[in-house]
């Protein structure tokens, strides 16, 4: 089971760059940790300049070790520079699909449309 951690931050305007620097540093370090599949840092184009920080973990134990580590304190520090309470979500993924799902469904639709036309 993969775990996805999603953090949504709405930074104070004067602290936006500080948050981005902290999360960039964290991302570079977390990617090297055992059990980390991937990290991502994204900035929205909305008026809030929302920042999304994602981590993908191989399992719950790896995520727990990370949360208990000193490295995680950087994430908590970044949360202090927000104008609203940050939102964090943890998703347990037991099944995932890839491009094959799209191909299968598109092919199915194409076949159904072809039979309806006849």
LUMNU-392596 format. One record per residue (C-alpha): residue number from 1; x, y, z. Coordinates in nm, 2 decimals, decimal comma, padded with zeros to 4 digits. Layout:
<nubas>
sero / x / y / z
NUM / X / Y / Z
...
</nubas>
This chain:
<nubas>
sero / x / y / z
1 / 00,00 / 00,00 / 00,00
2 / 00,14 / 00,34 / -00,10
3 / 00,08 / 00,65 / 00,11
4 / 00,04 / 01,00 / -00,04
5 / 00,09 / 01,30 / 00,19
6 / -00,06 / 01,62 / 00,05
7 / 00,01 / 01,95 / 00,22
8 / -00,17 / 02,27 / 00,10
9 / -00,03 / 02,60 / 00,22
10 / -00,15 / 02,96 / 00,17
11 / 00,16 / 03,17 / 00,25
12 / 00,18 / 03,51 / 00,39
13 / 00,28 / 03,72 / 00,09
14 / 00,61 / 03,82 / 00,25
15 / 00,69 / 03,46 / 00,34
16 / 00,61 / 03,29 / 00,01
17 / 00,98 / 03,26 / -00,09
18 / 01,08 / 03,14 / 00,25
19 / 00,83 / 02,86 / 00,23
20 / 00,94 / 02,76 / -00,12
21 / 01,30 / 02,75 / -00,01
22 / 01,22 / 02,54 / 00,29
23 / 01,01 / 02,29 / 00,09
24 / 01,27 / 02,28 / -00,19
25 / 01,54 / 02,19 / 00,06
26 / 01,31 / 01,93 / 00,22
27 / 01,21 / 01,78 / -00,11
28 / 01,58 / 01,73 / -00,21
29 / 01,65 / 01,55 / 00,13
30 / 01,33 / 01,35 / 00,14
31 / 01,39 / 01,20 / -00,21
32 / 01,70 / 01,03 / -00,07
33 / 01,52 / 00,87 / 00,22
34 / 01,45 / 00,50 / 00,22
35 / 01,09 / 00,43 / 00,14
36 / 01,03 / 00,76 / -00,05
37 / 00,89 / 00,70 / -00,40
38 / 00,87 / 01,07 / -00,50
39 / 00,82 / 01,42 / -00,38
40 / 00,67 / 01,72 / -00,56
41 / 00,64 / 02,09 / -00,50
42 / 00,38 / 02,29 / -00,69
43 / 00,27 / 02,65 / -00,68
44 / -00,07 / 02,76 / -00,79
45 / -00,15 / 03,06 / -01,01
46 / -00,45 / 03,15 / -00,80
47 / -00,48 / 03,47 / -00,60
48 / -00,38 / 03,28 / -00,29
49 / -00,05 / 03,16 / -00,44
50 / -00,14 / 02,82 / -00,30
51 / 00,16 / 02,59 / -00,25
52 / 00,12 / 02,21 / -00,27
53 / 00,38 / 01,98 / -00,13
54 / 00,34 / 01,60 / -00,20
55 / 00,52 / 01,30 / -00,08
56 / 00,47 / 00,94 / -00,20
57 / 00,58 / 00,67 / 00,04
58 / 00,61 / 00,29 / -00,01
59 / 00,42 / 00,22 / 00,31
60 / 00,28 / 00,35 / 00,64
61 / 00,59 / 00,26 / 00,84
62 / 00,82 / 00,46 / 00,62
63 / 00,59 / 00,76 / 00,65
64 / 00,58 / 00,73 / 01,03
65 / 00,96 / 00,72 / 01,05
66 / 00,97 / 01,03 / 00,83
67 / 00,71 / 01,22 / 01,05
68 / 00,91 / 01,13 / 01,36
69 / 01,24 / 01,25 / 01,20
70 / 01,41 / 01,58 / 01,26
71 / 01,38 / 01,65 / 00,89
72 / 01,00 / 01,67 / 00,93
73 / 01,05 / 01,97 / 01,15
74 / 01,13 / 02,17 / 00,84
75 / 00,78 / 02,10 / 00,71
76 / 00,63 / 02,21 / 01,03
77 / 00,84 / 02,53 / 01,03
78 / 00,70 / 02,61 / 00,68
79 / 00,35 / 02,58 / 00,81
80 / 00,42 / 02,87 / 01,05
81 / 00,45 / 03,11 / 00,76
82 / 00,09 / 03,07 / 00,64
83 / -00,20 / 03,32 / 00,67
84 / -00,45 / 03,03 / 00,70
85 / -00,43 / 02,70 / 00,88
86 / -00,25 / 02,46 / 00,65
87 / -00,44 / 02,15 / 00,53
88 / -00,26 / 01,81 / 00,53
89 / -00,41 / 01,49 / 00,40
90 / -00,28 / 01,13 / 00,40
91 / -00,42 / 00,90 / 00,14
92 / -00,37 / 00,52 / 00,15
93 / -00,36 / 00,39 / -00,21
94 / -00,42 / 00,02 / -00,24
95 / -00,48 / 00,02 / -00,62
96 / -00,36 / 00,23 / -00,90
97 / -00,41 / 00,23 / -01,27
98 / -00,21 / 00,38 / -01,56
99 / -00,26 / 00,47 / -01,92
100 / -00,40 / 00,13 / -02,00
101 / -00,72 / 00,23 / -01,82
102 / -00,76 / 00,52 / -02,06
103 / -00,69 / 00,31 / -02,36
104 / -00,94 / 00,04 / -02,25
105 / -01,22 / 00,29 / -02,18
106 / -01,16 / 00,49 / -02,50
107 / -01,16 / 00,17 / -02,70
108 / -01,48 / 00,06 / -02,53
109 / -01,64 / 00,39 / -02,61
110 / -01,53 / 00,38 / -02,97
111 / -01,67 / 00,03 / -03,01
112 / -02,00 / 00,12 / -02,85
113 / -02,03 / 00,43 / -03,07
114 / -01,96 / 00,21 / -03,37
115 / -02,24 / -00,03 / -03,28
116 / -02,49 / 00,25 / -03,21
117 / -02,43 / 00,39 / -03,56
118 / -02,53 / 00,07 / -03,73
</nubas>
